[in-house]
Amino acid sequence: MNDEEREILQVASVIGHKVDISLLSMLLEVSKIKILKTLQRVEQDLQIIYSTEKGYQFEHPMLREMLYREIPTILRQEYHLMIAEELAK
């Protein structure tokens, strides 16, 4: 997994088991198309996430938790704040 894929998956892990692509795009300030292409590549190559009708979700909760815990606490808190602000709109 390259750095770009890891970052996308880590931020996706903050969102939760089911990944909201629009929210992920906003958090990373990256286009939805780029995120979708990256997630498609990760799905094909690593099989740690899979696509659904509504987006993507993690293959296993423990994998999501591992990626989540790799994020420094202060950064993780900032992502949570940004998610809360976006959902409150």
Rosetta blueprint (number, residue, H / E / L):
1 M L
2 N L
3 D H
4 E H
5 E H
6 R H
7 E H
8 I H
9 L H
10 Q H
11 V H
12 A H
13 S H
14 V H
15 I H
16 G L
17 H L
18 K E
19 V E
20 D L
21 I H
22 S H
23 L H
24 L H
25 S H
26 M H
27 L H
28 L H
29 E L
30 V L
31 S L
32 K H
33 I H
34 K H
35 I H
36 L H
37 K H
38 T H
39 L H
40 Q H
41 R H
42 V H
43 E H
44 Q H
45 D H
46 L H
47 Q L
48 I L
49 I E
50 Y E
51 S E
52 T E
53 E L
54 K L
55 G E
56 Y E
57 Q E
58 F E
59 E L
60 H L
61 P H
62 M H
63 L H
64 R H
65 E H
66 M H
67 L H
68 Y H
69 R H
70 E H
71 I L
72 P L
73 T H
74 I H
75 L H
76 R H
77 Q H
78 E H
79 Y H
80 H H
81 L H
82 M H
83 I H
84 A H
85 E H
86 E H
87 L H
88 A H
89 K L
